[in-house]
């Protein structure tokens, strides 16, 4: 490792999802200057560095789900000693359904600055390609592995009005889509995004029921991100007759004609004008 400074630094690297050309200039710079590079898969990192023509002079260590808990204190010591540690996963941003949270938390608790060289994200890439509303969305990561727990989780999400983004493994995708169609209804719009940015990138946009049938026939492979439209807003409960009469009377007191007051109240509550008229004149 190089000469240490007074304060170390943790840098999260947004790695390409599959196409090395998506690596940013800063990603390359950090790889070429960090004292330690903690990688989810050291062999994949070595191949990526070779594709980018970047020499990694720092020490490369593995940091994945199986050793994350054990290795975090070791890397925290390196950070507090004043060295720069770069954290890179197999694709996308660390900590987003990938290793990283523990190390970020440990660095912050130790008073070590944490920053990022932001880059590709399967979550936002799939969301943008899905053709579904993206103004409000929520990320659910991987669904539970057991069918029972998965169905329970989906029942809890069925009324969520925001667009949902999910990760799923290829060997579980058929069952997951069948459960999604059962919990959300077969007509809910969705998109299955497979192998994003890679040679065989594919985005299949269909209602959940059709998507489940398609997956059962073709058994899609590769890294999969699912985007599912949110539930339609629940219709507002119709106010009782006394509330409607009071609303019309209030507007009349403010100077509106009865006709205009009825029209305004009907619009506010999503009712037909003649329905409000009948209540007021009953």
C-alpha positions as CSV (number, residue, x, y, z in Angstrom):
1,X,0.0,0.0,0.0
2,X,1.0,3.6,-0.5
3,X,1.9,6.2,2.0
4,X,-1.0,6.7,4.5
5,X,-2.7,10.0,5.2
6,X,-4.1,11.2,8.5
7,X,-7.6,10.3,7.6
8,X,-8.6,7.4,5.3
9,X,-11.5,7.3,2.9
10,X,-14.0,4.8,1.6
11,X,-15.0,5.2,-2.0
12,X,-18.0,3.2,-3.4
13,X,-17.6,2.5,-7.1
14,X,-20.5,2.1,-9.4
15,X,-19.4,-0.7,-11.7
16,X,-20.6,-1.5,-15.2
17,X,-23.6,-3.9,-15.3
18,X,-22.0,-5.8,-18.2
19,X,-20.5,-3.4,-20.8
20,X,-17.1,-2.2,-19.7
21,X,-17.5,0.9,-21.8
22,X,-19.9,2.2,-19.2
23,X,-17.1,2.6,-16.6
24,X,-16.6,6.3,-15.8
25,X,-13.3,8.1,-16.0
26,X,-13.4,8.5,-12.2
27,X,-14.1,4.8,-11.8
28,X,-10.8,4.1,-13.7
29,X,-9.0,6.8,-11.7
30,X,-10.0,5.3,-8.3
31,X,-9.1,1.8,-9.4
32,X,-5.6,3.1,-10.4
33,X,-5.0,5.0,-7.2
34,X,-6.7,3.3,-4.2
35,X,-4.6,1.6,-1.6
36,X,-7.0,-1.3,-1.3
37,X,-9.7,-2.5,-3.6
38,X,-12.3,-4.7,-1.9
39,X,-14.1,-6.6,-4.7
40,X,-17.2,-8.9,-4.6
41,X,-15.4,-11.1,-7.2
42,X,-11.7,-10.5,-7.5
43,X,-11.5,-12.5,-10.8
44,X,-14.2,-10.4,-12.3
45,X,-12.5,-7.2,-11.1
46,X,-9.2,-8.4,-12.7
47,X,-11.0,-9.0,-16.0
48,X,-12.7,-5.6,-15.9
49,X,-9.4,-3.8,-15.1
50,X,-7.8,-5.6,-18.1
51,X,-10.7,-4.6,-20.4
52,X,-10.3,-1.0,-19.2
53,X,-6.5,-1.1,-19.6
54,X,-6.2,0.0,-16.0
55,X,-3.4,-1.3,-13.7
56,X,-4.5,-1.8,-10.1
57,X,-1.5,-1.2,-7.9
58,X,-3.4,-1.4,-4.6
59,X,-4.0,-4.6,-2.7
60,X,-7.1,-6.5,-4.0
61,X,-9.1,-8.4,-1.4
62,X,-12.4,-10.2,-1.7
63,X,-15.5,-8.8,0.0
64,X,-18.7,-10.8,-0.6
65,X,-21.7,-12.0,1.2
66,X,-19.8,-15.0,2.7
67,X,-17.0,-13.0,4.3
68,X,-18.5,-9.5,4.6
69,X,-19.1,-9.8,8.3
70,X,-15.6,-11.1,9.0
71,X,-13.7,-8.7,6.6
72,X,-15.5,-5.5,7.6
73,X,-13.5,-5.0,10.8
74,X,-10.3,-5.6,8.9
75,X,-11.1,-3.0,6.3
76,X,-12.3,-0.6,9.0
77,X,-8.8,-0.8,10.6
78,X,-7.2,0.0,7.2
79,X,-9.5,3.0,6.8
80,X,-8.8,4.3,10.3
81,X,-5.1,3.9,9.6
82,X,-5.4,6.5,6.9
83,X,-5.6,4.5,3.7
84,X,-8.0,4.8,0.8
85,X,-10.3,1.8,0.3
86,X,-12.4,1.3,-2.9
87,X,-15.4,-1.0,-2.8
88,X,-16.7,-2.5,-6.0
89,X,-19.3,-5.2,-6.6
90,X,-20.0,-7.3,-9.7
91,X,-22.2,-4.6,-11.2
92,X,-24.0,-1.4,-10.1
93,X,-23.6,0.4,-6.8
94,X,-22.4,-1.3,-3.6
95,X,-24.9,-1.7,-0.8
96,X,-27.9,-1.9,-3.2
97,X,-28.7,-5.6,-2.7
98,X,-25.0,-6.1,-2.8
99,X,-22.2,-6.1,-0.1
100,X,-21.3,-2.7,1.2
101,X,-23.7,-1.6,3.9
102,X,-21.7,-3.0,6.8
103,X,-18.5,-1.4,5.6
104,X,-20.2,2.0,5.0
105,X,-21.7,1.8,8.5
106,X,-18.3,0.8,10.1
107,X,-16.5,3.7,8.3
108,X,-19.1,6.3,9.4
109,X,-19.0,5.0,13.0
110,X,-15.2,5.4,12.9
111,X,-15.4,8.9,11.6
112,X,-14.0,8.0,8.2
113,X,-15.3,9.9,5.2
114,X,-17.4,7.9,2.7
115,X,-17.9,9.0,-0.9
116,X,-18.8,7.5,-4.2
117,X,-17.8,7.4,-7.9
118,X,-21.4,6.9,-9.0
119,X,-22.2,4.8,-12.0
120,X,-24.6,2.3,-13.6
121,X,-27.5,1.0,-11.6
122,X,-29.7,-1.9,-12.6
123,X,-32.6,-0.4,-10.6
124,X,-32.8,2.9,-12.5
125,X,-31.8,1.5,-15.9
126,X,-34.6,-1.1,-15.8
127,X,-37.0,1.5,-14.5
128,X,-36.2,3.8,-17.4
129,X,-36.5,1.0,-20.0
130,X,-39.7,-0.4,-18.6
131,X,-42.0,2.2,-20.1
132,X,-43.8,2.3,-16.7
133,X,-44.3,5.4,-14.5
134,X,-41.0,6.4,-12.9
135,X,-41.9,9.6,-11.1
136,X,-42.5,7.6,-7.9
137,X,-41.1,4.1,-7.3
138,X,-39.8,1.8,-4.6
139,X,-37.1,-0.8,-4.7
140,X,-37.8,-4.1,-3.0
141,X,-34.5,-6.0,-3.8
142,X,-34.8,-9.8,-3.8
143,X,-38.1,-11.4,-2.8
144,X,-37.9,-14.1,-0.1
145,X,-36.6,-17.4,-1.3
146,X,-39.3,-19.7,0.1
147,X,-42.6,-19.7,-1.8
148,X,-44.7,-19.1,1.4
149,X,-42.7,-16.1,2.5
150,X,-42.6,-14.7,-1.0
151,X,-46.4,-14.9,-1.3
152,X,-46.9,-13.3,2.0
153,X,-44.6,-10.4,1.0
154,X,-46.4,-9.9,-2.3
155,X,-49.7,-9.8,-0.6
156,X,-48.4,-7.0,1.6
157,X,-47.2,-5.1,-1.6
158,X,-50.3,-5.6,-3.7
159,X,-51.8,-2.2,-2.8
160,X,-48.5,-0.3,-3.2
161,X,-49.3,2.6,-5.7
162,X,-45.7,3.3,-6.6
163,X,-43.9,1.4,-9.4
164,X,-42.0,-1.6,-7.9
165,X,-38.5,-2.7,-8.9
166,X,-37.4,-6.2,-7.9
167,X,-34.4,-8.4,-8.4
168,X,-34.9,-12.1,-8.9
169,X,-32.7,-15.2,-9.7
170,X,-33.3,-17.0,-12.9
171,X,-34.2,-20.3,-11.2
172,X,-36.9,-18.6,-9.2
173,X,-38.3,-16.2,-11.8
174,X,-41.1,-18.5,-13.1
175,X,-42.5,-19.1,-9.6
176,X,-42.1,-15.4,-8.7
177,X,-44.0,-14.2,-11.7
178,X,-46.8,-16.7,-11.1
179,X,-47.1,-15.5,-7.5
180,X,-47.0,-11.8,-8.6
181,X,-49.8,-12.5,-11.1
182,X,-51.8,-14.1,-8.4
183,X,-51.2,-11.4,-5.8
184,X,-51.4,-8.3,-8.1
185,X,-53.8,-9.6,-10.8
186,X,-52.8,-11.0,-14.2
187,X,-53.5,-7.7,-15.9
188,X,-51.0,-5.5,-14.0
189,X,-48.4,-4.1,-16.4
190,X,-44.8,-5.2,-15.9
191,X,-41.5,-5.5,-17.6
192,X,-38.8,-8.2,-17.3
193,X,-35.3,-6.7,-18.0
194,X,-32.6,-9.3,-18.6
195,X,-28.9,-9.0,-19.1
196,X,-28.9,-5.2,-19.1
197,X,-26.2,-3.5,-21.2
198,X,-24.9,-6.9,-22.3
199,X,-24.9,-8.6,-25.7
200,X,-28.2,-10.4,-25.1
201,X,-30.0,-7.6,-23.4
202,X,-33.8,-8.2,-23.5
203,X,-36.8,-6.2,-22.1
204,X,-40.1,-8.0,-22.2
205,X,-43.1,-5.7,-21.5
206,X,-46.3,-7.6,-20.8
207,X,-49.1,-7.9,-18.2
208,X,-48.0,-10.1,-15.3
209,X,-50.2,-13.1,-16.4
210,X,-48.7,-13.1,-19.9
211,X,-45.2,-12.5,-18.6
212,X,-45.6,-15.5,-16.2
213,X,-46.6,-17.7,-19.1
214,X,-43.7,-16.5,-21.3
215,X,-41.2,-17.2,-18.5
216,X,-42.6,-20.7,-18.0
217,X,-42.1,-21.5,-21.6
218,X,-38.7,-19.9,-22.1
219,X,-37.0,-20.1,-18.7
220,X,-35.1,-16.8,-19.0
221,X,-31.5,-16.8,-17.9
222,X,-29.0,-14.2,-16.8
223,X,-29.4,-11.3,-14.3
224,X,-33.0,-10.2,-14.1
225,X,-34.7,-7.0,-12.9
226,X,-38.4,-6.9,-12.7
227,X,-40.4,-3.6,-12.9
228,X,-44.1,-3.8,-12.0
229,X,-46.7,-1.0,-12.2
230,X,-48.1,0.2,-9.0
231,X,-51.7,-0.5,-7.9
232,X,-54.3,1.9,-9.2
233,X,-55.4,4.4,-6.5
234,X,-58.3,3.1,-4.5
235,X,-61.5,5.0,-5.2
236,X,-62.4,7.6,-2.6
237,X,-65.2,6.6,-0.3
238,X,-68.5,8.3,-1.1
239,X,-69.3,10.9,1.6
240,X,-72.7,10.5,3.3
241,X,-75.7,12.6,2.2
242,X,-75.3,15.1,5.2
243,X,-71.7,15.8,4.2
244,X,-72.8,16.5,0.6
245,X,-75.6,18.8,1.7
246,X,-73.2,20.7,4.0
247,X,-70.6,21.1,1.2
248,X,-73.1,22.5,-1.1
249,X,-74.5,24.9,1.6
250,X,-71.0,26.1,2.4
251,X,-70.4,27.0,-1.2
252,X,-73.7,28.8,-1.5
253,X,-72.9,30.8,1.6
254,X,-69.7,31.8,-0.1
255,X,-71.6,33.3,-3.0
256,X,-72.0,30.4,-5.5
257,X,-75.3,29.7,-7.1
258,X,-76.8,26.4,-6.1
259,X,-76.2,25.0,-9.6
260,X,-72.5,25.9,-9.5
261,X,-72.1,24.7,-5.9
262,X,-73.6,21.3,-6.8
263,X,-71.2,21.1,-9.9
264,X,-68.2,21.9,-7.7
265,X,-69.0,19.4,-5.0
266,X,-69.7,16.7,-7.6
267,X,-66.3,17.4,-9.2
268,X,-64.5,17.3,-5.8
269,X,-65.9,14.0,-4.8
270,X,-65.9,12.3,-8.2
271,X,-69.7,12.0,-8.4
272,X,-72.2,12.7,-11.1
273,X,-73.8,16.1,-10.8
274,X,-77.3,14.6,-10.8
275,X,-76.4,12.4,-7.8
276,X,-75.5,15.4,-5.7
277,X,-78.5,17.3,-7.1
278,X,-80.8,14.4,-5.9
279,X,-79.3,14.5,-2.4
280,X,-79.6,18.3,-2.0
281,X,-83.3,18.2,-3.2
282,X,-84.4,15.1,-1.4
